[in-house]
Amino acid sequence: GLAVSATACLAVGLWSRSLGLVFIIGLSMIISMVIAGLSGAIIPIALKALKQDPAQSSSIVLTTVTDVVGFFSFLGLATLLSSLLEA
């Protein structure tokens, strides 16, 4: 995950020349990957505790969680750290 984030940051840095954008994208990717890993471990256990079949439901829930976290981590960080972005 860290290698993918570093590669994406390198590409964004070469393309945009904005260190603020590189920081925001890298940090949001790391947040998304950490939450995806935690969710991938917790969701099947929680579904099993709720007497649901984790094999059928966990992929749907996990995809939704990772999409929402990725979306909001990027846009939230961009909003909070907009002073780092160049106009």
C-alpha positions, 0 to 999 in steps of 0.5 A: 500500500505504501509503495502504491501511495508513493508511486501515485505521489511521485506521478502527481508531483511530476504532473502538477508540481504542487507539494500540497496536492502530493501531500493531500493525495498521499495522506488520503491514500494511506488513510483509505488503505488503513481503513480498508484493512481494518474494515476487511478484518472487522466486517466479516467478524461483525457479520458473523456475530449478527448471524449473517453469512460473511461470504455473501455480504462482506464484499458489498459492505466493504466496498461501500465503506472503502468508497465512502472513506476514500471519497471523504478522506480526499475531499475532507483533507483537500478542504482542511488543507486548502491553504497548501494548494496553489491557486 
